[in-house]
Amino acid sequence: MDRPVSYNIHPKGLEKDISMAELPEGSMGEGYFATSLDKIIGLARKNSIWPLPFATSCCGIEFMATMGSHYDLARFGSERVGFSPRQCDLLMVMGTIAKKMGPVVKQVYLQMAEPRWVMAVGACACSGGIFDTYSVLQGIDQVVPVDVYVPGCPPRPEAIIDGIIRTQDLVGKESLRRRNSQQYKGLLESYGIQ
């Protein structure tokens, strides 16, 4: 016996399922919308983040699942995963980082163009994890400044997506002048970055 197939059970409800990006604060009228340049650039940046995965362990496998069709990171404007630091703006460090890898992580960070953000994914990248040994870096924040931490060993794809959403919130609210502030320059100087 054939199964009955039903399409468009609720044809009028499709408008409720479609979500749009929230408009920044501004003045809106018939045929125009006015806001500040900071907010428009923040909206564009937050919806077009290009991640650079720096995966060394099992967290990289969870990231692969996040990029798959079931979780689909492309919904957040991050479908273009780049492996060239010059073209990416979010460094995602996933997995155990040995102390010999610390300078490599820093070099990759320095090769990225401003503005750049860093996300530490997993317990090893955040704090060294269970590897409290002489050879493992106890958190990548010892070599590069970290913007978002994603805990877990390894974190589930939902946690990685939550980290991306938190990064988007950070990117969308960042001022254009933040990178030129004395506080930001002081932060970079504390890491030995000019």
Backbone bond lengths (Angstrom), bond angles and torsions (degrees), N, CA, C in turn:
res aa  C-N    CA-C-N  psi(-1)  N-CA   C-N-CA  omega(-1)  CA-C   N-CA-C  phi
1 M - - - 1.437 - - 1.524 109.33 -
2 D 1.304 117.03 132.40 1.461 122.03 179.53 1.524 110.42 -72.06
3 R 1.336 113.37 143.31 1.462 118.62 175.71 1.518 109.38 -81.92
4 P 1.307 118.12 137.66 1.469 118.65 175.13 1.522 109.32 -73.27
5 V 1.299 116.79 133.11 1.454 122.92 179.46 1.515 107.88 -108.21
6 S 1.306 115.35 129.03 1.471 118.27 179.98 1.524 108.67 -121.90
7 Y 1.290 115.56 126.86 1.454 122.31 177.72 1.514 108.85 -111.87
8 N 1.319 115.08 150.89 1.462 121.90 176.54 1.528 111.81 50.61
9 I 1.314 114.51 58.56 1.456 119.62 179.32 1.530 110.04 -62.41
10 H 1.327 114.98 -38.84 1.466 120.34 179.27 1.528 108.98 -121.91
11 P 1.301 118.99 74.42 1.457 119.56 -176.32 1.520 113.77 -63.86
12 K 1.314 118.76 -25.91 1.467 121.21 -178.39 1.532 111.13 -81.63
13 G 1.335 118.89 -16.96 1.457 121.99 -175.46 1.509 115.15 -87.16
14 L 1.319 118.45 2.59 1.454 120.04 -177.16 1.522 112.27 -65.84
15 E 1.336 117.69 -30.42 1.454 120.04 -179.56 1.529 111.25 -64.01
16 K 1.329 117.00 -30.90 1.455 120.64 -179.74 1.528 111.31 -73.01
17 D 1.325 117.86 -26.74 1.459 121.54 -177.21 1.521 113.15 -82.16
18 I 1.317 117.40 -17.96 1.461 121.00 -177.59 1.517 108.67 -90.44
19 S 1.318 116.46 124.43 1.461 119.58 179.27 1.523 109.12 -112.66
20 M 1.290 114.67 143.98 1.459 122.01 179.77 1.524 108.57 -111.59
21 A 1.326 115.94 157.06 1.457 120.00 175.03 1.520 108.56 -65.76
22 E 1.328 115.31 140.94 1.452 119.54 -179.47 1.518 110.39 -68.82
23 L 1.309 116.43 138.28 1.456 121.26 177.68 1.519 109.42 -73.45
24 P 1.322 117.26 142.02 1.465 118.62 174.55 1.528 110.01 -70.41
25 E 1.320 115.63 169.07 1.458 119.81 178.51 1.524 109.47 -63.50
26 G 1.304 116.33 139.43 1.455 119.71 179.37 1.517 111.08 174.64
27 S 1.310 115.48 -173.68 1.463 122.17 179.06 1.512 108.99 -103.16
28 M 1.317 115.47 132.03 1.449 119.14 -178.39 1.521 108.60 -129.37
29 G 1.301 113.85 140.14 1.455 120.46 176.57 1.511 108.57 -143.64
30 E 1.297 115.59 -167.54 1.459 119.46 -179.11 1.529 109.60 -75.43
31 G 1.315 115.97 108.90 1.460 121.01 176.94 1.515 115.38 90.09
32 Y 1.347 118.94 4.60 1.464 118.81 178.42 1.527 110.13 -149.22
33 F 1.325 113.89 158.56 1.461 121.82 174.00 1.518 106.88 -146.60
34 A 1.311 118.15 126.36 1.465 122.18 -178.12 1.519 109.50 -123.71
35 T 1.322 115.92 132.04 1.461 122.04 176.95 1.514 108.33 -150.99
36 S 1.315 117.66 -176.02 1.466 120.44 -179.21 1.527 110.28 -86.19
37 L 1.314 115.36 156.43 1.467 121.41 -179.69 1.523 111.35 -63.42
38 D 1.345 117.32 -36.88 1.472 121.12 177.82 1.519 111.85 -54.99
39 K 1.323 115.99 -43.98 1.463 120.18 -175.19 1.522 111.87 -72.78
40 I 1.320 117.54 -36.37 1.470 120.10 178.47 1.526 110.30 -68.72
41 I 1.318 117.17 -43.82 1.466 119.91 179.06 1.527 110.09 -66.86
42 G 1.343 117.77 -37.96 1.461 121.07 176.03 1.521 111.64 -61.41
43 L 1.339 116.89 -40.84 1.464 120.90 178.41 1.530 110.74 -64.05
44 A 1.333 116.52 -42.56 1.470 120.21 179.49 1.529 111.06 -67.21
45 R 1.322 117.32 -43.25 1.465 120.69 -178.90 1.526 111.74 -65.38
46 K 1.317 116.67 -43.11 1.464 118.85 -174.62 1.521 112.36 -69.05
47 N 1.303 117.93 -24.75 1.463 120.76 -179.95 1.524 113.13 -98.80
48 S 1.333 116.86 11.48 1.473 119.60 177.32 1.527 110.59 -144.08
49 I 1.324 116.51 49.45 1.465 120.90 179.32 1.527 108.99 -77.87
50 W 1.330 115.97 131.31 1.466 121.35 177.15 1.521 108.55 -107.20
51 P 1.342 117.40 105.38 1.462 119.33 -177.81 1.528 113.01 -80.66
52 L 1.328 114.41 148.09 1.459 122.32 172.75 1.528 106.33 -116.52
53 P 1.331 117.96 104.49 1.464 119.19 -179.43 1.526 111.84 -77.98
54 F 1.325 115.91 125.81 1.460 122.65 174.91 1.520 105.26 -114.70
55 A 1.329 116.06 82.44 1.459 121.77 -171.48 1.522 110.48 -104.63
56 T 1.332 115.45 130.29 1.463 119.79 179.06 1.521 112.98 -121.55
57 S 1.327 118.67 -13.63 1.472 120.41 -174.48 1.518 111.21 -142.67
58 C 1.328 114.65 -154.42 1.465 121.28 -173.94 1.520 113.21 -63.61
59 C 1.325 118.77 -23.45 1.469 120.34 177.44 1.525 110.70 -63.35
60 G 1.320 116.68 -28.43 1.461 120.38 176.67 1.525 111.75 -64.98
61 I 1.326 117.12 -34.75 1.464 120.82 177.24 1.520 110.08 -66.58
62 E 1.333 116.71 -40.52 1.463 120.00 176.79 1.528 110.70 -64.82
63 F 1.326 116.91 -35.37 1.468 119.76 176.49 1.528 110.32 -65.40
64 M 1.334 116.84 -38.45 1.473 119.44 176.81 1.523 110.47 -60.86
65 A 1.343 116.73 -39.89 1.463 119.79 176.88 1.523 110.74 -64.60
66 T 1.333 116.67 -35.89 1.460 120.83 178.85 1.524 111.16 -65.15
67 M 1.311 116.64 -33.85 1.471 120.33 179.44 1.522 112.06 -80.30
68 G 1.327 117.89 -13.30 1.465 121.56 -179.18 1.518 112.10 -70.26
69 S 1.321 115.06 176.62 1.459 120.57 -173.21 1.522 113.43 -70.93
70 H 1.330 118.16 -23.73 1.463 119.03 -177.93 1.530 111.75 -70.64
71 Y 1.334 117.05 -42.84 1.464 120.95 -179.30 1.524 111.78 -97.51
72 D 1.320 118.46 -35.58 1.467 125.19 168.24 1.521 113.36 54.47
73 L 1.319 115.55 78.47 1.458 121.12 177.90 1.526 111.95 -64.53
74 A 1.334 117.29 -15.01 1.464 120.85 179.29 1.522 111.87 -63.91
75 R 1.318 118.08 -19.63 1.472 120.72 177.60 1.511 111.75 -61.90
76 F 1.326 117.04 -21.79 1.458 121.52 -176.15 1.522 112.27 -103.89
77 G 1.314 117.89 14.57 1.458 120.99 178.47 1.513 113.77 79.27
78 S 1.331 117.76 16.83 1.466 121.85 -177.20 1.519 112.09 -115.85
79 E 1.326 116.96 31.86 1.463 118.31 -177.13 1.512 113.00 -75.28
80 R 1.318 118.15 -17.96 1.457 120.14 -178.86 1.522 108.86 -92.02
81 V 1.321 115.98 93.24 1.458 121.34 176.48 1.518 107.25 -84.67
82 G 1.308 116.16 121.32 1.462 120.37 -177.55 1.512 111.01 -107.08
83 F 1.307 115.48 150.51 1.453 120.07 177.27 1.520 110.51 -118.56
84 S 1.322 115.27 17.99 1.454 122.07 172.82 1.524 107.13 -115.38
85 P 1.330 118.00 118.34 1.472 119.00 -176.54 1.524 113.08 -61.57
86 R 1.309 118.65 -25.10 1.459 120.89 -177.02 1.523 112.64 -72.29
87 Q 1.322 117.27 -15.67 1.458 120.24 -177.18 1.524 112.54 -110.27
88 C 1.319 118.52 -0.47 1.469 121.27 -175.82 1.524 110.20 -112.80
89 D 1.329 115.20 157.64 1.457 118.59 179.43 1.528 114.12 -126.26
90 L 1.329 118.38 -1.33 1.465 121.91 175.77 1.527 108.86 -128.64
91 L 1.327 115.77 112.22 1.464 121.26 176.44 1.519 107.83 -88.84
92 M 1.333 116.51 115.91 1.458 122.23 178.80 1.528 107.99 -104.92
93 V 1.324 116.78 104.07 1.461 121.33 179.44 1.515 107.58 -92.87
94 M 1.343 115.36 118.63 1.465 121.04 -175.08 1.519 109.37 -126.47
95 G 1.311 115.91 122.69 1.453 119.18 174.08 1.509 113.31 107.43
96 T 1.334 114.13 -176.88 1.459 122.52 -177.18 1.520 109.93 -71.98
97 I 1.321 115.84 128.68 1.463 121.01 177.28 1.522 107.54 -113.47
98 A 1.316 115.55 114.19 1.461 120.34 176.26 1.524 109.20 -72.87
99 K 1.334 115.88 158.47 1.468 119.25 -178.66 1.529 111.66 -62.21
100 K 1.325 116.97 -27.64 1.473 119.60 176.53 1.518 111.80 -71.74
101 M 1.353 117.13 -21.20 1.459 121.17 178.41 1.524 111.94 -85.57
102 G 1.331 117.95 -15.36 1.468 121.60 -179.02 1.518 113.46 -53.09
103 P 1.355 119.07 -50.31 1.461 119.13 178.00 1.536 113.67 -62.32
104 V 1.325 117.27 -29.30 1.468 120.85 178.48 1.532 109.98 -69.42
105 V 1.346 115.97 -43.56 1.464 119.83 177.24 1.526 110.00 -60.48
106 K 1.324 116.43 -42.83 1.464 120.59 179.37 1.521 111.24 -64.55
107 Q 1.335 117.57 -40.07 1.464 120.93 179.01 1.527 111.05 -64.84
108 V 1.325 116.94 -41.80 1.466 120.28 177.43 1.527 109.55 -62.88
109 Y 1.334 117.12 -41.36 1.461 121.24 177.99 1.529 111.20 -61.07
110 L 1.326 116.26 -43.18 1.466 120.05 -178.95 1.525 112.38 -68.99
111 Q 1.318 118.04 -26.35 1.462 120.73 179.24 1.517 112.66 -77.20
112 M 1.330 116.97 -14.60 1.463 120.09 179.00 1.524 109.58 -77.62
113 A 1.316 115.57 143.82 1.463 120.62 178.59 1.526 109.85 -79.05
114 E 1.336 115.95 151.98 1.462 120.71 174.23 1.517 108.74 -75.05
115 P 1.279 121.26 147.25 1.455 127.15 -6.34 1.518 110.85 -79.01
116 R 1.317 115.85 145.21 1.463 121.57 -178.71 1.520 108.36 -136.06
117 W 1.306 113.83 149.14 1.457 120.82 -179.50 1.520 108.65 -131.02
118 V 1.335 116.73 158.26 1.462 122.15 -178.52 1.520 108.73 -129.15
119 M 1.340 115.28 135.23 1.453 121.59 175.67 1.528 108.25 -123.66
120 A 1.331 116.45 122.94 1.465 122.07 176.46 1.521 107.45 -92.71
121 V 1.334 116.61 117.66 1.460 121.93 -175.27 1.527 108.84 -109.93
122 G 1.313 116.14 121.09 1.451 121.03 176.48 1.518 112.60 96.46
123 A 1.317 114.70 159.28 1.463 120.81 -176.94 1.522 111.91 -63.04
124 C 1.328 118.15 -34.85 1.472 120.06 -177.57 1.526 111.45 -67.75
125 A 1.313 117.31 -43.23 1.463 120.30 179.64 1.524 111.03 -72.48
126 C 1.329 116.84 -31.16 1.468 120.31 -178.85 1.530 112.22 -76.74
127 S 1.356 116.59 -44.23 1.463 118.49 -172.30 1.527 114.47 -147.00
128 G 1.314 118.11 13.07 1.457 120.17 -177.55 1.511 113.59 90.56
129 G 1.311 117.31 -13.32 1.465 121.49 176.72 1.513 112.50 61.67
130 I 1.321 114.84 -140.24 1.466 120.21 -179.10 1.525 111.84 -80.99
131 F 1.318 117.16 -4.78 1.462 121.52 -175.33 1.524 110.20 -93.85
132 D 1.326 117.03 74.26 1.465 121.85 177.50 1.525 107.98 -88.42
133 T 1.326 115.64 69.00 1.463 121.10 -176.21 1.522 110.01 -123.57
134 Y 1.318 115.48 172.40 1.462 121.23 -178.23 1.519 112.67 -67.66
135 S 1.329 117.77 -21.78 1.464 119.51 -172.03 1.525 114.23 -99.17
136 V 1.333 118.26 -8.20 1.462 121.04 -175.37 1.518 110.24 -106.30
137 L 1.311 115.44 131.74 1.462 122.22 177.03 1.527 108.91 -67.49
138 Q 1.316 117.55 126.79 1.465 121.52 -177.15 1.534 110.40 -87.04
139 G 1.317 115.02 62.68 1.459 121.88 179.93 1.515 110.93 107.25
140 I 1.323 116.44 133.48 1.469 119.23 -178.15 1.520 112.18 -75.49
141 D 1.341 116.87 -8.30 1.453 118.28 177.02 1.529 111.66 -70.84
142 Q 1.324 117.57 -0.66 1.460 121.23 172.58 1.522 111.59 -80.52
143 V 1.357 117.75 -18.94 1.468 120.18 -179.02 1.523 113.83 -118.52
144 V 1.333 117.99 -29.72 1.475 121.71 178.59 1.527 109.20 -137.84
145 P 1.336 118.08 149.25 1.470 119.19 176.94 1.524 110.96 -70.86
146 V 1.316 116.47 135.35 1.469 122.33 -177.47 1.522 109.07 -107.64
147 D 1.342 115.67 135.19 1.461 121.28 179.73 1.524 112.19 -94.68
148 V 1.339 117.72 -41.55 1.463 121.91 -176.26 1.529 108.98 -134.03
149 Y 1.328 115.94 133.86 1.452 122.51 175.74 1.529 108.71 -107.89
150 V 1.347 116.65 133.39 1.462 121.94 175.89 1.525 106.64 -116.45
151 P 1.351 117.93 106.81 1.462 120.08 -177.89 1.515 112.10 -77.84
152 G 1.316 115.20 164.21 1.462 121.27 176.85 1.508 110.94 131.88
153 C 1.323 116.02 157.68 1.448 120.54 -178.99 1.527 109.98 -141.75
154 P 1.299 119.54 86.54 1.471 127.85 -17.25 1.522 110.12 -79.37
155 P 1.326 117.54 157.77 1.468 119.12 178.24 1.519 110.77 -70.66
156 R 1.320 115.80 145.47 1.467 120.32 177.56 1.519 109.53 -71.23
157 P 1.325 117.86 159.70 1.469 119.73 177.90 1.527 113.59 -55.62
158 E 1.325 117.79 -31.78 1.466 119.63 177.23 1.524 111.14 -63.22
159 A 1.332 117.08 -35.84 1.463 120.79 178.50 1.523 110.58 -68.90
160 I 1.321 117.00 -38.19 1.468 120.03 177.88 1.521 109.97 -66.28
161 I 1.324 116.96 -40.08 1.469 120.38 176.78 1.528 109.92 -63.61
162 D 1.341 117.29 -39.82 1.456 120.08 176.23 1.525 110.85 -61.91
163 G 1.333 117.66 -38.50 1.456 120.97 175.95 1.521 112.26 -63.09
164 I 1.336 116.47 -39.16 1.466 120.34 176.62 1.527 110.35 -64.32
165 I 1.328 117.13 -42.03 1.472 120.37 179.61 1.524 110.40 -64.48
166 R 1.328 117.47 -40.76 1.469 120.19 177.65 1.519 110.87 -66.26
167 T 1.322 117.33 -35.91 1.464 120.13 175.56 1.519 110.46 -65.81
168 Q 1.331 116.96 -40.80 1.467 120.13 177.35 1.519 111.18 -60.91
169 D 1.332 117.16 -41.18 1.467 119.73 177.76 1.523 110.69 -61.61
170 L 1.324 116.19 -42.48 1.457 121.03 179.10 1.525 111.12 -63.83
171 V 1.331 116.23 -44.48 1.467 121.47 -178.54 1.524 110.69 -66.34
172 G 1.330 117.11 -42.00 1.456 120.49 -177.08 1.517 113.63 -67.13
173 K 1.340 117.70 -28.82 1.462 121.10 -177.37 1.523 113.14 -96.81
174 E 1.332 117.43 -2.39 1.456 119.93 -176.65 1.519 111.22 -74.29
175 S 1.306 115.87 136.33 1.464 121.27 177.62 1.526 109.96 -76.50
176 L 1.314 115.45 150.25 1.467 119.21 177.64 1.523 111.19 -66.70
177 R 1.313 117.05 -26.58 1.462 121.18 -176.96 1.538 112.59 -89.45
178 R 1.318 118.79 -3.26 1.464 120.95 -177.81 1.518 111.68 -60.63
179 R 1.301 117.14 -38.89 1.469 120.64 -176.83 1.526 112.31 -68.42
180 N 1.332 117.46 -18.88 1.462 120.79 178.65 1.518 112.70 -97.97
181 S 1.324 117.72 0.84 1.461 120.78 -176.91 1.525 111.15 -73.94
182 Q 1.321 114.62 156.85 1.467 120.02 178.80 1.531 110.94 -66.94
183 Q 1.327 116.83 -33.41 1.465 120.46 179.22 1.524 110.87 -63.59
184 Y 1.340 117.21 -43.64 1.467 120.60 179.57 1.526 111.04 -68.28
185 K 1.323 116.56 -40.94 1.469 119.42 178.06 1.529 110.64 -64.80
186 G 1.326 116.37 -36.89 1.469 120.07 176.30 1.518 111.98 -64.87
187 L 1.342 116.37 -38.61 1.465 120.63 176.93 1.520 110.64 -61.45
188 L 1.332 117.16 -46.80 1.466 120.23 179.50 1.528 111.61 -64.83
189 E 1.337 116.96 -38.66 1.458 120.04 178.82 1.531 111.47 -65.07
190 S 1.346 116.93 -30.48 1.462 118.93 177.28 1.516 112.04 -67.51
191 Y 1.328 116.99 -21.56 1.468 122.26 174.97 1.534 112.36 -96.32
192 G 1.321 116.78 2.87 1.453 120.44 -179.69 1.513 112.81 77.19
193 I 1.321 116.62 27.78 1.475 121.97 -179.15 1.514 108.31 -113.15
194 Q 1.337 117.74 127.84 1.475 121.10 178.03 1.495 110.58 -93.94
